[in-house]
Amino acid sequence: MKNKFLLLFLSTVLLTGCSVSKKIQKELEEEAANNNYFTGVVVYNTKTEKKIIDFHGSKYFTPASNTKLFTFYSAWKTFKDSVVSFEYANLKDSLIIRGAGDPGFLEDTINTKSLDFLRRTSENIYLIDEKIEDSPYGDGWSWDDFPYYYMPEKSIFPVYGNTVKLSKTGDSLHVIPSFFLNKVKMVDQFQALREPEENLFYLKKSDAHIDKTVPFKISNQLVADLLGQELGAKVTLIPYKESYFFKPFKRVSYDTLFTKMLVDSDNFIAEQLMLQVANKTIGKFNVAEGIQYTLDNYLKEIPQKPRWVDGSGLSRYNLFTPASMVYVLQKMYKEIPRDKLFAYFPEGGKSGTLKNNYQGQPIIRAKSGSLSNNYSLSGYLITKKGTLLIFSYMNNHFQGGPVARKKEMEVYFSRLYEAY
């Protein structure tokens, strides 16, 4: 008798969940007929191992920062050790250093391990004069976004996140690094925070309070000069030689970069990670090569092959399907311990880009993606009954901001939370 009631109860629960998912699917279809924008939704139930919603799941969408999910998976598969801050070689009375693409050097004020190593040396310091085998900007990035904090240049030896921090309170101006202090001009009006091709920065005289982060124009000589100022010693550029024997200097666990990239949606870390993936796997600092390696080796069975062109999702050339987003999230869930995986993601109502959304229920661990007229969210939802749902909800080409889309999504997620 108990088994009979248990079966009846389970059947009722399953039917309730199924009816909710079918109703949501129907509503999405009806709304799509009246909307002038595009929506795609896939929801996968890890308990039954079946999709419970698939609405335009195989259609392509501009993913924005949802692209970082693929960057994360690529880097997680590639690196099982600590971040290489730089490579170094000792030669007589010389310390020769070489860039390794670390986005955190001189940006992380807490971990100063690599800087301390350089400060302790009594040898003359030389920097290898070489560049990434790539453009400093990604394909499809907005050309006029160059002075904004979210679009620093990619480089082989990043320093300070390749940005300068400008702050002003009253008449007091603070510049980090101070190397750029005499490059800041106080003016009445300006068109951009920085000149397009030189490190000349502008702030308004009339603004009583300013707090800006602006990318600087990178060059190896500038890196040498900035390092020299930080170390209080001259750093000289020299060409690479095959005879140099380099050793890696390791700084922090990759978990630090993964968390910052996904929780804060850090574009610079994402781009540098893809450069590092390419260098580790094929020996070239080139994002496109790293992406191709990932598709050929880690994601061979992806449902729909994406058009994947950068690490961050800044490019409007990127095209991914909701089904492919769920596919890579499934792979993460199977391969990474759950607590460790969830720690990498923003948590609804608590952290990162989801701090102001999904407060209370449902429990969401997910990556948002936002470009003008596009908003997507892909990740994990834990229901009232403890079921884990993997989802991707993508919206493209709506007018105005994403507030209305976010509210719609919250309603659907709440219903799934209650039903499953």
N, C-alpha and C positions, 0 to 999 in steps of 0.2 A: 504493500500500500504506500509506504514511504517513497519507494522508487517511482511509483506512478505519479504521486504528487510532485516529486522532483522533476520528472520529465515534463509534466504539465507546466510547472513554473518556468523551466528553461525554455520551453516552446513559446510561452507567452512573452518572455523577455526578448527572444530572438525575433518574434513577429513584431513586437513593439519597435525594436531597432530597425528592422527591415522596412516597416511602414513609414518611419520617420525619414530614412534615407531615400526611399522612393518619392516621398512627398517633397523633400528638398530638391531632388533631381528634377521633378516636374516643375517646381517653382522656378528653378534656374532656367529651364527651357522657356517658360512663359515670360519671364523677365527679359531674357535675351531677345525675344521677338519684339519687345517694345523699347529696348535700350539702344543707344547709338554708340556704345562702346563694347568691348569684347571681354568675356569672362571665361575662364577655364578652371575646373575644380576636379581634383582626384583625391579620394579618401580611401585609405587601405586599413583594414582591420587586422591587426597582428594576431588576434586570437583565432579567427576563422581562416586567416591567410587569404582573404579575398577583398577585392575592391567593393566598397559599398556605395560609392558615388564615382561616376566617371562622366563628367560633362565637358566636352571639348578637350579631353585629356591628351589627345594626340595632336592638338593644334599648337602652333608655335607662337610664343609670346616674348616680348622684350622683358627680361627678368630683373633688370637693375641689379641690386646687391644680392639677390638670390644666387647670382653667379658665384659668390663667395663660398657657397656650399660645395661646389665642384673644386674650387681652389683648395679649400680645407681638406677634402678627401684626397686630392692629389698629393698635397704636402704630408698628410698623415700617413699615406702609404709609402712615401719616399723616405721620410726621416724618422729614425728610431733613436736618435741621439740628441745632443744639445746643439744649439745654434752656433755655427761658426761665425765669430765676430769679424775675424780677418785671418789671413794666413801670414806666417812670419818665417824669416830665415836669418840666422846669425852668420855673419861673415867678417872675421877679424874684429875690427872695432865698429862694425856697422850692424844695425838692426833694420832689415828690409821687410816692409809690410805690403800686403796685397789685399785688395778688396774681395769680400765674399758675399756681398749683397745683403748684409745684415741690416734690417730696417730700424733696429733698436739702438745702434751705437750712438752714444751721446744724447739719445732721446729718453732713455730710461734713466731717470735720476736716482732710482733706488739701487739698481745693480750697476756698480761701477767697476766690476772685475776687470774688463778689458782695458779701460782707461787707466786703472791702477797699475796694470802690467806695463803699459807704455811709460807711465810716470816713473817707474822704478829703474828703468834702464839708464845706464850712463853712456850708452853707445850713441853714435850719430844715427838719426832715423831717416830712412829713405822710403818713399812711397812709389810703388810701381805705377807707371803712367800707362794705364789701359782703360778701355771702356767696355760697356755691355755691347753685345752684338745685336742691338735693338734700338728702336727710337726711344727717346726719353718720354714721349707720350704714346698712348695706345691708339690703335685704329678706331676711328669713330668717336673719339673724345671731342667734346665741345671746345673749339679753339679759343673762345673768349673766356673760358673758365680758368685760364692759367694763373690768375692772381688769388684764387680761392683755396682755402686750407685743404679741401678734399682732393686736390689734384696736383700733388708734388711730382716732380720729374723722377723717373726711374733712374737708378745709377748703380755702379759697381761698388762704390764705397760711400754709402749714405752717412751723413752726419746731421744730427739734430732733426731727423726725419725730413731732411732737405727743406726745412721751413725756418722762418724767423718769426719770433713772437714779439709783437709790438703792443705795449700797454702805456696808457697815459692817464694820469689823474691830476687834474688841475694843470700846473705847468711842469709836472714831473714826468719825464719820458723814460721808459725802461725798454731795452732792446736785448733779446737773447737769441743768438750770441751777440755780445757787445761789439764784435767785429764790424757789424753793419750800422753802428750808431751814427756815423757820419754820412750814411747813405739814406737816411730818413729825412724827408723834407716836409715841413709844416706849411701848408698852402691853404688858400681860400676855397679852391675847387680843384677837382681832378677827375679824370675819366676812369682810371683803374688804380688799384692799390700799388701796382708795380709796373714799371716799364716792361714791355713784352720781351725785349732781348737783353736787358741789363738789370743789375741789382740796384735799382734806384726806387725807393719806396715813398709813398705819399700818405699823409694823414691830414685831416682837417684841423685848422687852427681853432675853429669855433667849438669843436667837440670837447666837452669837459672830461668825459670818460671814454677811453678807447681800449679795447681788448681784441686784437686781431692776430691771426696766424696766417702768414703769407708764404707761399713757396718761393724759394730763391732759384735763380738760374745756376745750374750746376756746372762745374768744370773741375778737372783734377788739380789745377793750380789753386783753385779756391779751397778744395778739400785740404790740401797741404797747408795752406795759410791758416785755415780754421783749426786744424790739428796743432799747428805750431803755436797758435795763441793759447789753446787749451793746455798744452804741455809746457809752455814757456821755453820752447826749444825749436830750432829751425827744422822743418821737415822738407826734404828735397825730393823732387820728382826725378825718377830714373827709368830707363826702358827695361822691359822684361828680358831676362836671359834664361836659356834652357838649363844653364849650369846651377841656378839657384835651387836649393832644396827647401821647399816650404812645408811647414807644419801648421795644422789648424789650431787656432786659439778659440776655445769653446766658452760660451758665456752663460746662457740660461737654457732651461728646457724649452722645447718648441711649444709646450702647452701654454706658455706665457703669450706667445705670439698668436696662437690659435684663438685663445679666449678674447684677446683684445680685438682681433680681426672680426670675430663674429658678434661679440657683445656690443662693441662700439662701432661696428661696421667700418673698420679702418681700411680705406682704399690703398694707402701706401704699403701697408703690411701685405695686403693681398697681392699687389703687383710684384713686390720683392720676393714673396714666397714662390710665385710662379717662375721668376728668374732663377731662384735657387734650385727649384725642381729640375729645370732644364739643365743647369750646370751639373747637378748631381747625376742625372741620368744620361745625358749625351755630351756633356762637356762644353756647353755654350750657354751664355747668359742671354737667352732669347725666349720670350713668353710664348710665342707661337709654337716653337719647338717643344716646350714643356707641355703645352696643351695637347699637341699631337701625340706625344709619348703617352700621356694619360689616357687618351681615347683608345690608343692602340693596345695598351697593356693593362689598364685598370678597369676600363669601362667598355669592354668589347661587346657586351650583350645589352647595351643601353637600348631602350625601346625605339626612340627616335634620335638619330644622331644630331646633336646640336650644332648650331653655328656659334662657336665659342671663340672669342677673339681677345679677351683680356682676363686679368685675374680678379678685378674689382667689380665689374659690372657697370663701369662708367660709360662704356660704349653702347650706342644704340644699334650697333651691328649684331650684338648678341641675340640669339634666338634659341629658346629652350621650351620644351613642352612640360605641362604639369606632370604627365606620366614619367618623364625623365627625372624630374625633381624628386618624385616619390621613390623612384628606382634607386637613386644615389642615397637618399635618406634610409631606405631599407638596408642597403649595404653597410652604411655606418652602424645601424642598430644591431646588425648581425656580427659585426667585426670588432666593435668597441664596447667595453663594459658600460652598462647603462648609466651609472652614476657619473662616470668619467665623461661620457658623451654629452649628457645633459648639462654638465658644468661648463661646457664650451659655449652654450647657447644663451641668448637673452631669455629671461623668464618673465612671462606676462605679469604686469603690475608691480614688478620688483626691480628689473635691471635693464640696462642698455636701451636699445631702440624700442623696447616693449614696456618700458617703465610706466608709461601713462595709459596703457591699454590692458584689457583682460585682468582687471583687478578683482580679486576674489576667485570666482569660477568662470570658465573651466581652467584647468592647469595647462598652460601652454609653454612649450620650449620651442622657439622657432626663430627663423631668420627673415626679417623683412627686406623688401627691396623697393626703393622709391626713386623714380625719375619724374620729371614733370609729366603729368597725364598718365602715369603708370604706377600701380601699387600692387605688390605681391607679398604673400606670406607663406612660407613652407617650413614644416617641422613636425612636432609631436604634440598630441593632445591626450591627456590622461582623463578618462571619463569618471563619472560618479561611481561606477562599479569597478573602477581600476583597470579598465580596458585601455590599451594603448592604440591610438589611431595615428597613422602617418598621413600627412596631408600636404597638398600644394594648392593654393587658391591664388589665381593670377588675374589681374585686371589691367587692360591696356586701352589707351586712347579715349579716356573720359576727359571731359572739360572740368577745369577747376582743380581744387585740392583733393586729397585722399580721404577727408573726414567722413564723407557719406559712405564710401566703400568700406572703411574700417567698421562703421556701425553695422552695415549689412553683414559683414563677415562675423562680427561678434554674435549677432543673433543666430546665425547658422551654427557656429561652434557651440553655443550654449545649448541648442537643441540636441546636437550630437552628444554633448556631455551628459545630458539627462537621459538620453535613450539608450546609450551603450555602457 
